[in-house]
């Protein structure tokens, strides 16, 4: 059995950790990657991400971090949770159990510290490893789409490949960072935030952070620019294979009718082949894609994972991380 030492990561580890992540995730040539990690793990209003490293002597050979998240429970109480996100292993040390060692070490520490549960949406390759460490399936998330027409639907069906991470340029709506700098716009949209079930604790600070990383190019389209309380949509446009998709991060509207109207505007005005989001609340106007959504999984820490029926997630809660 290898004699690795696991400890909490410190600032001095950052350069080595970033290099490990670039190699493990194929990000060697991505000029935005280091800033992306800083945005995600250091600027998060829910808190700096806890992280761990595995050492072989003085050499950092493995890394694991979890993103802090705060929900509001179905009974209206704040819930501190974490999302299992970035992990990396030195190529010379793969296959020696570092992913499991680091993840179980993180689970033990966070349980003692009182975090409620850990959740994520692992892909088919990583899911068996999580299930073997006590994760359980919660539910298949209900993805839906709104195609612009028959030709666009065909392109969507042909483009079953990973999307590009960074967004395309569009001038539809307003730059999200500029729009959400205005308290009136934040408050008008937040008046329509999910108010039932287990939902993200959406605040001005959260909306501003979530949409602030420039290469993601989030946009805000309001139903009525003179009245933010009339509702709006937060979206971005990205390439997926031959298709162009409008990702609906948040649909913050007073009714399904208003929501469907805004989704149609996003598709028409951006030239996207389709809009894609989760079919929750007003976004139920999206056409269902049965069995195509990511599988949400969770593991208890200090508390049980909430049952499937309580979760009220949007695409903004799950994409990117």
MARNUTOR-207412 format. One line per 3 residues: their letters; for each residue x, y, z of C-alpha. Coordinates in steps of 0.2 Angstrom, whole numbers, plus 5000, padded with zeros to 4 digits. Each point is the difference from the previous one (the first is absolute). Example, Ala and Ser with C-alpha at 12.3 -4.5 7.8 and 13.67 -1.06 7.14 Angstrom:
% MARNUTOR-207412
as	5062 4978 5039  5006 5017 4997 $
***
This chain:
% MARNUTOR-207412
xxx	5000 5000 5000  5007 5017 4995  5004 5011 5015 $
xxx	4993 5017 4994  4996 5014 5012  4984 5010 4998 $
xxx	4999 5018 5006  4989 5016 4997  5007 5010 4985 $
xxx	5009 5016 5004  5004 5015 4989  5017 4994 4996 $
xxx	4993 4985 4992  4990 5010 4987  5013 5000 4986 $
xxx	5003 4981 5000  4981 4997 5002  4996 5011 4985 $
xxx	5012 4990 4990  4993 4984 5005  4983 5005 4996 $
xxx	5005 5007 4983  5008 4983 4995  4986 4990 5007 $
xxx	4986 5009 4992  5009 5005 4984  5001 5018 5003 $
xxx	5018 5003 4996  4996 5013 4987  4985 5009 5008 $
xxx	5005 5018 5004  4985 5002 5011  5002 4985 5011 $
xxx	5010 5007 5015  4988 5015 5001  4985 4988 4998 $
xxx	5006 4990 5015  5002 5016 5010  4983 5006 4996 $
xxx	4992 4983 5005  5010 4996 5015  5006 5016 5008 $
xxx	4986 5013 4995  4985 4989 5004  4989 5009 5012 $
xxx	4995 4984 5009  5019 4999 5005  5017 4994 4994 $
xxx	5000 4982 4994  5008 4988 5013  5014 4990 4991 $
xxx	5012 4986 5004  5016 4993 4993  5009 4984 5000 $
xxx	5019 4999 5003  5013 4988 4996  5013 5006 5011 $
xxx	5000 5019 4996  4993 4998 4982  4982 5004 4997 $
xxx	4993 4986 4990  4981 5002 5002  4987 5013 5003 $
xxx	4982 5001 5005  4988 5015 5003  4982 5002 5003 $
xxx	4990 5016 4996  4990 5008 5014  4982 5002 4997 $
xxx	4985 5007 5010  4982 4994 4998  4984 5005 5008 $
xxx	4991 4985 5006  4981 4996 4996  4996 5006 5017 $
xxx	5010 5017 4997  5016 4997 5010  5018 5002 4993 $
xxx	5009 4984 4996  5019 5000 4998  5005 4987 4987 $
xxx	5015 4996 4989  5001 4995 4982  5013 4987 4994 $
xxx	5010 5009 4986  5018 5000 4995  5012 4986 5003 $
xxx	5017 4996 4993  5014 4987 5001  5018 5001 4994 $
xxx	5001 4989 4985  5014 4989 5008  4988 4996 5014 $
xxx	4984 4995 4991  4992 4984 5005  5006 5000 5018 $
xxx	4984 5006 5009  5004 5018 5002  4982 5006 4994 $
xxx	4992 4988 5013  5013 5005 5014  4997 5019 4998 $
xxx	4981 4999 4998  4997 4990 5015  5012 5011 5010 $
xxx	4990 5015 4994  4984 4991 5005  5006 4997 5018 $
xxx	5006 5017 5002  4985 5009 4994  4988 4988 5010 $
xxx	5010 5005 5016  4998 5019 4995  4981 4998 4998 $
xxx	4997 5002 4981  4983 4992 4997  5004 4989 4984 $
xxx	5010 5000 4984  4992 4999 4983  5006 5000 4982 $
xxx	4995 4994 4982  5014 4988 4996  5002 4993 4982 $
xxx	4999 4982 4996  5019 4997 5002  5001 5008 5018 $
xxx	4983 4994 5007  5005 4982 5004  5014 5007 5011 $
xxx	4988 5012 5009  4987 4986 5003  5013 4989 5008 $
xxx	5004 5014 5012  4982 5002 5007  4992 5011 4987 $
xxx	4983 4996 4994  4990 5005 4985  4987 5014 5004 $
xxx	4991 5003 4984  5003 5002 4981  4999 5019 4997 $
xxx	4986 5005 4988  5009 5008 4986  4989 5009 4986 $
xxx	5002 5009 4984  4992 5012 4989  5005 4998 4982 $
xxx	4999 5015 4988  4993 4988 4986  5002 4983 4992 $
xxx	5017 5003 4993  5007 5006 5016  4992 4985 5009 $
xxx	5010 4989 4987  5016 5009 5004  4997 4998 5019 $
xxx	4998 4981 4998  5016 4999 4989  5010 5010 5013 $
xxx	5001 4987 5014  5017 5005 5006  5007 5011 5014 $
xxx	4997 5018 4999  5013 5013 4999  5003 5008 5018 $
xxx	5002 5018 4995  4985 5009 4992  4997 5008 4984 $
xxx	4998 5019 4998  4982 5007 4999  4993 5017 5002 $
xxx	4983 4994 5004  4994 5007 5017  5013 5008 5012 $
xxx	5016 4995 5006  4996 4991 5017  5014 5008 5010 $
xxx	4994 5017 4995  4981 4997 5002  5002 4991 5017 $
xxx	5010 5014 5007  4984 5009 5001  4990 4995 5016 $
xxx	4984 5003 4992  5003 4987 4987  5006 4988 5012 $
xxx	4986 5002 5012  4987 5000 4986  5006 4983 4993 $
xxx	5003 4993 5018  4981 5003 5003  4997 4985 4989 $
xxx	5014 4989 5006  4995 4982 5005  4990 5001 5017 $
xxx	4996 4981 5003  5010 4985 5002  5019 4999 5003 $
xxx	5007 5014 4990  5016 5011 4999  5001 5014 5011 $
xxx	4998 5014 4987  5006 5017 5005  5006 5015 4991 $
xxx	5018 4995 5005  4997 4982 4993  4993 5006 4983 $
xxx	5014 5012 4998  5013 4987 5003  4992 4987 4990 $
xxx	4999 5010 4984  5016 5010 5002  5014 4990 4992 $
xxx	5002 5009 4983  5004 4985 4989  4983 4993 5004 $
xxx	4992 5015 4993  4983 4999 5009  4986 5011 4994 $
xxx	4984 5006 5008  4985 5003 4989  4986 5009 5009 $
xxx	4982 4999 4995  4998 5018 5003  5016 5010 5002 $
xxx	4991 5014 5010  4993 4987 5012  5012 4986 5006 $
xxx	4986 4993 5011  4991 4995 4984  5013 4986 4999 $
xxx	5015 4995 4990  5012 4986 4994  5018 4997 5003 $
xxx	5009 4991 4986  5015 4997 4990  5004 4993 4983 $
xxx	5012 4987 4996  5005 4987 4986  4996 4982 5001 $
xxx	5006 4990 4985  4992 5008 4985  4986 5008 5011 $
xxx	4999 5017 5009  4991 4998 5016  4993 5013 5012 $
xxx	5002 4994 5018  4987 5006 5011  5008 5003 5017 $
xxx	4986 5008 5009  4982 5004 4994  4993 5012 5013 $
xxx	4983 5004 4995  4982 5002 5008  4992 4987 4988 $
xxx	5003 4986 4988  4993 5011 4986  5012 5014 5003 $
xxx	5014 4987 5001  4996 4991 4984  4999 5017 4991 $
xxx	5018 5005 5006  5007 4983 4995  4993 5002 4983 $
xxx	5008 5017 4999  5017 4994 5006  5000 4986 4986 $
xxx	4994 5012 4986  5011 5015 5004  5016 4990 5003 $
xxx	4998 4989 4985  5002 4985 5012  4994 4983 4993 $
xxx	4992 4997 5017  4998 5005 5018  5005 4987 5013 $
xxx	4996 5001 5019  4992 4990 5014  4981 4997 4999 $
xxx	4996 5008 5017  4988 5013 5004  4996 5012 4986 $
xxx	5013 4991 4989  4989 4985 4999  4995 5008 4983 $
xxx	5016 4991 4993  4997 4984 4991  5006 4985 5010 $
xxx	5015 4990 4995  4996 4984 5010  5015 4991 5008 $
xxx	5012 5013 4993  5003 5011 5016  5015 4998 5011 $
xxx	4998 4988 5015  5000 5009 5017  5009 4990 5013 $
xxx	5003 5004 5019  5008 4993 5016  4995 5004 5018 $
xxx	5013 5010 5010  4993 5007 5016  4982 4998 4993 $
xxx	4990 4989 4988  4999 5005 4982  4983 5007 4997 $
xxx	4988 4989 4990  4998 5002 4981  4983 5009 5001 $
xxx	5007 5015 5010  5014 5005 4988  4996 5016 4990 $
xxx	5015 5003 4989  5004 5011 4985  5013 4998 4986 $
xxx	5009 5014 5009  5002 4988 5015  5008 4986 4991 $
xxx	5009 5006 4984  5019 5003 5000  5004 4994 5017 $
***
